[in-house]
Amino acid sequence: MERRYEADAGPDLLSNVDDARALRHAFATFATGVTVVTVGGDNPHGMTANSFTTVSLDPPLALICVGRNTIMHTCLLDAPAFGVSVLAAEHAPVARYFSDADRPMGAEQFQAVEWLPGPRTGVPLIAGALAWFECVPWQQYDGGDHTIFVSRLVTAERRFETDGLLFHFGALARSDQPRRTLP
Ligand SMILES: Cc1cc2nc3c(=O)[nH]c(=O)nc-3n(C[C@H](O)[C@H](O)[C@H](O)COP(=O)(O)O)c2cc1C
């Protein structure tokens, strides 16, 4: 059944590009997966991100958009490599953890989660993820209050066939029966 936001539904429900709240509501209709982006080294860091987007097969490229005011943004400006772990449905607490500003920093941050070092770069990768990607910088672009980090993939490993974690309408959800296609 079709449901629409009607003009009389209230101004906060109308899409208006000058109104950050309304814009966020409109963006939130676009369902995505959820990843944790990670850097390693002496001061490892992880951040939940749903802006992960595949870009190219040849060369193998993907992008993430990272807020300029995040710690991860500072990390990525210098990092020789970073990891992307595609979260499974049971990782909802992990997604919340890596978006919580109160989580511990540095190596202590990873004591609360199960992780493994990436085979090529050593970046932390979240155990039980649907897929892992190890990435090296390719190009950066101005993305307003975010920076668009396009990266070249050095490993891509599909791990588990289980329900994925979705972000839709501003909430985490389970991708039910991911292999069933609609008629
Ligand atoms: C589901 C979800 C997706 C998110 N996606 C992004 C994203 O793509 N880019 C981004 O910059 N922040 C994103 N965030 C917000 C960051 O995870 C959050 O601001 C985090 O605390 C930043 O961490 P840091 O400043 O410690 O690096 C997302 C948060 C959630 C819950």
The ligand as a Gaussian input file, in Angstrom:
#p B3LYP/6-31G(d) Opt

LIG

0 1
 C       23.950000       3.552000      11.714000
 C       24.947000       4.698000      11.772000
 C       25.615000       5.077000      10.626000
 C       26.552000       6.121000      10.654000
 N       27.204000       6.445000       9.501000
 C       28.129000       7.429000       9.511000
 C       28.848000       7.739000       8.321000
 O       28.671000       7.128000       7.264000
 N       29.771000       8.741000       8.378000
 C       30.009000       9.438000       9.536000
 O       30.860000      10.337000       9.523000
 N       29.340000       9.148000      10.688000
 C       28.424000       8.154000      10.702000
 N       27.753000       7.835000      11.851000
 C       28.052000       8.584000      13.084000
 C       29.369000       8.123000      13.754000
 O       29.394000       6.710000      13.914000
 C       29.488000       8.791000      15.136000
 O       29.399000      10.181000      15.001000
 C       30.789000       8.408000      15.836000
 O       30.658000       8.663000      17.231000
 C       31.991000       9.162000      15.333000
 O       33.112000       8.602000      15.949000
 P       34.498000       9.301000      16.185000
 O       34.287000      10.806000      16.258000
 O       34.956000       8.732000      17.489000
 O       35.389000       8.894000      15.061000
 C       26.821000       6.808000      11.856000
 C       26.138000       6.416000      13.027000
 C       25.221000       5.369000      12.983000
 C       24.516000       4.942000      14.256000

